[in-house]
Amino acid sequence: MAISRFSRRVLGIIGLGVVFPATLLAGLGIYLSLRISDVVTAQSSRYNLYIGQQVAEAFEQELLSSLQRSVAPAENVARGGAGQDGILAALAANTGDFVSPHYVPLDDLAGYDMLLVEHQPLIYARGSGDHAGHWFTGLLLRGTDGQVLGAGGWWMDPGRFLARQIRPVFEDRLPQNARMYGGIESTRGLSIRLIGPGRHIALSPDPGYPRTAYLEPLTGPFDGFSVRIAATSNAPVVWASRFVRLLVLFIGIMALVLVVATFFGLRYTVRQLELAQIKSSIVSNVSHELKTPIALIRLAVETLEMRRLSSPEDTEKFLHSISREAMRLNQLVDNILDFARLEAGKKVFQFSPVNVVDLVRDAADSFRPRLDDQGFRFEVELPAELPVVRGDAAALTQCVLNLLDSAMKYSRTRRAVRVVAAELGNHASAPSVAISISDRGIGISPRDQKSIFEKFVRIETGLVHDVKGAGLGLSLVDQIMRAHGGHIELKSTVGEGSTFTLVLPAARDAPAAPAEPQAPEQAAS
Ligand code: ADP
């Protein structure tokens, strides 16, 4: 049973009032957390880039100071006017971190490159032949009157040099760098690696946070090598990103819980409202329905008791009226009880083979007096035999009676009811039995044809106010038919009349129209 449009609107507003701000807040929370995480990540990437550049510079400075330290004797010798051999001998005496000495006279310097480190020209060139894999690195040497003689220096293995210098660069030179904020603190939380041909040197075992890692390529005599700078796995940026991930997950779960809780809360409220509505419908519809036959019976009994009736025909008329109202009461009480059982899921159907011809004939015969009373033309068209169906005879009889009752109630001037039972189905489909009850009453608009099978639904036509009803009859018929594996069909035109058809599957392997019904079996609906 549907709750009122107003209640539905109120519940919708409550639902939206919770779900909309919750999703908005969750979305905003997630967006802002991600933005903050992005800013921290970008900051960390920039810092790693800056450190990478500082490290690259520091390696060049380290090379320059090594060269300056080692070349000093050769410089002195050159200034003293020594020749190439003297210079070479002075270089050889102080090889230091390098491999072997080498002197390049001024005329041969054309193929060599120059790098300015701290405004000092550093001469370098890639080695070949015997010196493949090595680089020449040296400084300019001047003669007695200050003129440049050439470049004096050494062949160097760049990988070895970098490997030896990486720790001093990172631990001493960088913190001492005046441009680095925070001294030793500036390199805390950083993972540094040297990557080059055939070499991979890690200063700490921590691989670092790859998302903000930065690879700075080295140049000059260190060409082919790169320094990778990354935040260590417990650096603030990593904690921030973990925290943001947790926060986003938490916000997402909370929003989901809120939405699901609202959904179930509203569903529960709808159910409660429906139940409240069912209760009030039962009280208003059913009590009204019960009162009318009881009042009529009381009136008839009182009249009979007072023996005020003049003729036996009158007596007969009152007894007839009592019987008719009692039958109506009985049908109503049956409907209410069955409805309550079906609602509680406690209705038990007694299934047995049913002879539809007999069932329809009996139901029609028992209803005929009521139709006759109201001046209806009543036609019953039954074949000699029909396939047997398995069903609860009492429940199926109740279906036929409910439909006959409706046909009678919703007819105005054209008073004719027709009952037809027939076999349906062909070779392709399983056989079934159809029982149609037609009237030439007010009819039902296409819009209402679905809803009338819902409980307590009564169509707002002029007749509803005159015709008694609890809105249970069709809902019960529908539920009973489903429990039997069948269904109910409706064809109706407003102002023309309606035909309700009960379709029941024929029992498999059952003989047509058995003479005697067999012992009943039980089956829960
Ligand atoms: P009730 O008759 O007690 O109101 P029902 O479940 O039998 O409840 O019917 C539901 C509604 O369907 C009725 O109120 C009526 O508006 C409509 N209805 C049922 N049967 C017919 C019919 N044969 N012709 C026209 N309208 C019908």
Residues whose N, C-alpha, C, O or C-beta is under 5 A from the ligand:
A	BS01	ADP	S406 A407 Y410 G441 I442 G443 I444 I452 V457 R458 I459 K468 G469 A470 G471 L472 G473 L474 S475 S498
